[in-house]
Amino acid sequence: MSEQNTPHQPEYENISNAETQKKWGLKDDITPQNVPIENINPGNNDWFSRNQEFEVFERLRKESPVHYTEDSQFGSYWSVTSYEDIKAIDMDHERFSSDIMNGGIRLGGQPMDEPPDAIFHLPMFIMQDQPKHTGQRKEVAPMFTGAHLATFEELIRSRTIEILDDLPDGESFNWVQEVSIELTSRMLATLFDVPQEDRAKLIHWSDTVERISDPDFFETPEEGFQELWKCFEYFNTIWEDRKANDQGGGDLISMLARGDATKNMSPNEFLGNVILLIVAGNDTTRNSMSGGIAAFNKYPEQLARVKADKSLLPGMVSEIIRWQSPVAHMCRTAMEDVEVGGKLIKKWDKVAIWYASGNRDTSMFPNANDLIIDRKDVRQHLSFGFGIHRCLGNRLADLQLKILWEEILNKFSHIEVTGEQKFLSSSFIRGITELPVKVHRY
């Protein structure tokens, strides 16, 4: 990917994020209960920044489990909210496409006849159908085998102990910033084999993906996309160096650089796959690390149970990930007419499968809104997806969370939430941006 092969800069419309928010933002008097069912737009970011999305999904599961939104900032789309229907679509990759040319995995993506010559067209293997998907995915899969992850355990534990030991006593701080981001950013830098002092850049680019349309961060989408292109500039230098020197390293960039299915990627595809690996390595773990603290403040009796019986800890980690549901949805595009839940989804219709809703479906998880650390079948949660696109890093997420909670239980009697949580304005990632806490050591 030499300078002669850098991507062309896009032609942008002059779109104001503030204007978009004004048009589609929810008024204060709108609630999940009083909006007419036919007008519900579950993808509206405001539900998530208000922490009201589970109320929306509960109503949809009862009244309209396969729901059509005709008009939204994303265009028209279907929402599938019951566990069994979500899982079935997720595993049906022939009739429901993830490919970026067919609309991709997020709300707002539309089918295209040919790739646009633009920065915001970022192919990545999660947005590819077979056979290209598996070909690219397998190039980085060795990073996430159980045997290879075991080599990280000592490093993850030493970092976790260091971070927890340095937390202030007797004063409130933001757990998200001081613990969740710090742990995940250090792991990301290790996976990419970049200097630890650059780890904040990785988090910044991950956050940019979710904040491109947020008027509090970028006046226009163009500003956000230009920030993402700095990610390309940073990693392109690393890519060229490792490719030229044939270092044969075990980091993700080296794997991409020498993989048969990835070594000749276009610049846009290279950036897309790098961003995918950054976001995947950040968001699930980071938000589950924060969500678990919030959960045990709400369910202290569950914390007491795991303190008394540490064998419950692996199941507890899975339950935290289910309860938090860090990835709210994935989208698919119907490749033929398909009937789901008595509704006819037509070819080329956009379909949002709401993992967050399926994880709270009481037909699969009794008392689904509660945190229950020995919940039966909790490993069947939807947070990592199912089928060919199941999260490649799920074992790493489990390992990081397991070690974090082992050390928390060793050091603290409890961690007290001392103020109001703030949530990410995104219907794709269920994120916590602020979680003020105070630690209580033994």
N, C-alpha and C positions, 0 to 999 in steps of 0.2 A: 504494500500500500504506500507507494511513493507519493511525493508531492504532486506529481503529474496525474495521480489517480485519486486525488481528493474529491469529495463530493461537491457537486454544484450547489451553490446557495439557492434557496427557494424564493419563489415569488409569493409574498404574503399578502393576504387581505389585511386591511387596517381594522382589525377586530379589537375592540376594547373589552377586556375582562369585566370592567365595571359595568358596561352596558349589558353584557350577557347576564351578570348576576342580578342586575335590576329587573331584567325581563323574566328570569326563571327562578329567582329567589323566593322562598316561602314567606308569606306574611306571618306576623307574630301570632295571629289568631287562628292560623291553620294548624290542625293537629291530625295525627294518624286516624283519629276516630271521626272527625267531622268532615273530612274531604269526601266527596262522592266517590264511590268505588271506581267508577269508570274514569275518573280524573286522576287517580293515584299514579304518580311517577316515582316508583321506588328508587330509581337511580339518582334522584335529586340529591346533590351533595349536602344540602341543608339538613336532611333527616339525620345524616351521620355526624355532622358537626354539633347537632343538638342532642345526640345520643338517643334518638327516637326510632332508629331503623328497625329494631326488633318489634316495636309496636306495629309498624307498617307491615312487616312480614307475618306477624301473628294474624292480623286481619286478612291478609291475602290468603294465607293457608286455609282460613275458615270460609271465606266468601268467594275467592277467585284464585285457586292455586295455580292455574295457568292463565295469566293475566296479560291483556293487550293494552299497552300504552300507545295511543295514536299520535300524540303530539308532545314532544319534549325537546330539550336542548340537544338530545342525541338522535333525533328523528323518532320513528316508530320502532317499537320492539316488544317482544314477549318477555314476561317474567315467569320463571318456573321456581316454585317455592317449597314443594314437598320433597322430602328426602329421597324417596324411591324414584321419582321422576328426574331429579337432578342427577342421581347416580347413573341412571339408565342413559341419559343424554351424554354425560361425561364419557361413558364407555363406548358410545356409538359414534366412532370417529369417521365412519363412512357416510352416514346420513347427516352428520352435524360437523361442519368444517371449522377448524381453528385458523386456517390459512389467512395471512394478511391480505392476499389478493381477493379473498372472499369476505373480508370485513374484520378479520382478526378476533382478538379475545377480549376486547373492551367495548363498552358502550360508545357509540359514535362512529365506529369503523364501518365503512361501506364497501361493497364489492367494487372492484376496479377492472377495467379491460386491460390496462397495462400499468406498470409502476410509474407513479409520478416522479418527476425529477426534482425531488424535494427532500429536505433534511428530515421532515416528519414522517417519511416512509422508512421505517426502520425494521426490516425483516429480522426475525430471531427464531430459534428452533421451536419455541413454544407456540409460535404463530406460523408453523409449517405443517402441512399434512404429510402422510407417508408418500414415498419412502424418505424424502429429504429430512423429515423430522428426526427419525431414528438415526440416520447417518450422522447428523451433526451432534445430536445428544450424546451418542456413544463416545465422542472424542473427549468429552470432559467427565464422563461417568466414572472413570477410575479414581477421581478425586474423592468420591463419595461412597466407596465401598466400606463395609464394616471394618475390614482389616486396615485400610489406610486411615480411616478416622481414628482408630485406636492410637495411632502415632501422635495425634493431637491432644489426647486426653490430659497428659501432664502439663502441657502448655496452657490449655484452657483453664485448668484448675489453678495454676500458679497466678495467672492473670486475674482470675475471679477473686482469689484470696487477697491479692494486692489491692484491687479496687474496693472490695468490701472493708478491708482494714483501714483504708484512707477516708472512709465516709465520716463526716462530722458527727460528733456526739452532741445531743441536746439542742440541735437546731434543725429547722426544716430545709430541705433542698429538693430539687427536681430529680426524681429517680430516673426519669427518661434520659435526661442529659448525662447524669453522673454515672449511671450503671448500664442501662440498656444500650444506649448509643455507644458508650465506651467499649463495652464487651464486643458488640457486633462489629464495630469499625476495626478493632484490632484483629478480629478473625478475618475480615474481608482483606485487609492488607496482607495477611499471611497467605490466604488463598491465591491472591494475585502476585505475591512476592514483590510488593512495592514497599518503599520506606514507611515505617509506622508514622512518621511525621506528616505523611500525606493522607492519613486515614480520614481526616475531616473532609477532604475533597470527595471521597467515595460516598460519604453520607450526604454531602451537599447534592451530588448528582442524583442519588437515589431520591432525595426529597424533592428535587426539581421535577422529576417525572410526575409526581402526584400534585404538584403545585403550579403547573403550567397555566392552569385555568383559574387560579386563585388571585383575585385582584389585590389581595393583601401582600402578594409577593411579586407578581409581574403585571405590569399595566396591560400588556398584550401577550398573546401566545408566542409571538416572535422573540420576545426577550427570553422566555424560558427555553425555547429551542436553541437559541444562541448559547445559552449556558451549557446545554447538553453537548454542543459541539466542542466545548473545551474538553469534555471527556474524551472525545475522539482524538483531539490533538495530543492529550497526555498519553493515552494508551497506544496511539500509533507509533510514537517514538519507541516505546517499550517493545511493541510487536516487531518492528523492523530490526531492532537490536537482537532480540532473541531468535528471530528467524535467520538473520545473517550469520550469527555466531553458532547456530545449531547447538545451543547449550543443553538441549535435552532435559530441561528442568521439569519438575513435577508440579509447577504452578499452572493456573488456568490459562494464562496467556500463552505459555509455551505449548500447552496441549492444543490450543486452537491453531497456533502457528505451524505445527507439524502434522496436524490431523489431515488425512486425505480429503475429508468432507468439508474442512473449514479453512485450509491454508490458502485458498484462492478466493475467499470471500470479497465481495465489493465493500468499499468503505462504509456504506450505509448498513450492510449486513453485519460487518464487524462491530460497528457501534451498537447496533441492535442487540447482538448477543452479549457484548460486554455489559450493557445496561441491564439486560435480563439477569445476568449472573450477580450483578451488584444488588439489584432490587430483591431478587430471590434470597440472597444471603443476608439481607438486612431486615426486611419487613416482617416476615413470619416470626423470626426469633426475637427481634427487638420489641415488637408489640405484645408478644406472649410473655416476655420478661416483665413488661409493665403491667399487662392485664392480670397476671398472677398475683401481684401485690394488691391490686384493687380487689380481686376476687376474695382473698383471704381476710381483707378488712370487712367484707360483707358477710363472709361465712367463717368466722373465727373457730367454730366448732370443728370444721374440716381441718384447719391447721393443727388443732389439738390432736386430732386422730393420727395425722401423719407423724407428728412428734412422738407419739406413743408407739407407732409401728412404721419404721422406715421402709419396710418392704412394700408399702403402699406408694412409694415415691414414683416409680415408673408409670403406673396408671394415673397418678396425680398429674404428671407432666402432660399426658395425652388429654386429660380432662381440661386442663388449663387452655390448651390449644383449641379444643372444641369450644369452650366457653368464650374465649376471646374471638375466635374466627377471624384471624388477621387478614385473610383474603376474602373480601365480601362477595365478589362474583367473578365468574368467567363468562365470556360470550362465545356463542357458536352461531354459524350461519347454516340454515337448513338447505341441503343440497337436493331435496325433493320434497314433495308434499308429505307431511307426517302428522298423524293424529296423536296428540299427547293430552291425557286427562280430559278427553271428550272435545278438545278444541283442535281445529285444523290449522296447523302451522304450514304456510305455503313456502314453496321453494324461494330462496333468497331472503326469507324473513330472518331478522336478527333475534337471537334468543339469549337472554341473560339467565344463567343458572346460578341461583343465589345460594352459595355455600353457607353464608351466615344464617340464612333461613332454615336450610336443611339441618344444620347443627342444633337448631332449637325446635325441631319437629318432634312433638311428644309421641307420635306413633313409633318413632325409632328410639328416642331418648326420653323416658318418663321423667316428669319434673325437669324438663329440659332447660328451664331458665335458672335452675339451681346448680351450684358447683357441688358435685358429689365425687369424691376422689377415688372411690372404688366402684365407679359406675360400670355396669356390665356392657360389653361390646364397645367400649369407648374408642378402641383403636379403629373402629369403623367410621370415625368422624370424617367430615368432608374437607377439612382444612387443607389437606395435601392433594385433594383431587383423587380421581380414579382413572384407570385406563392408561393409554400410552403417554399422557401428559402428567401423570402423577409426579409430584414435586421430587426432583432429583436429590435435593438436599435435606429430605425429611429426617434422615438419621442424624445429620449434623445438628439440626435444630433440636431434636430430642436430647442429644448428648449435651449440648450447651445448657439447655434448661435443667437437665438432671443435675449437672455439676453445680450450677448456680444455686439450686434449691438445697443440695446437700450442704453447701457452705453457709447458706443463709440459716439453715436449721442448726448448724454448729455454732454460729456466732450470735444470733439474735433471738430474744424471747418473742419479739414480734416487731413488725414494721408498720408504723401508724400513719395512715393517710391524714394529713393535717389541713388540706384545703381542697378546692374544687378541681376536678380533672378538666382538661381541655382536650378536645378530640379533633382529629384531622378532618378537613372538609373534603372528603373523597368517598365516593361510593364504590371504589375499587379496593382500596386498602383500608381496613378498619384500624385506624391508628390513634394512639394516645400521644399528644404532643407535650402535655404537662401533667405531672403527677407529684404534687408536693407531699413529702413524707418526712418522718422522723424515725430514726432507728433506735431500738431499745436492746442493748447488749445484755448478755447474761452477767 
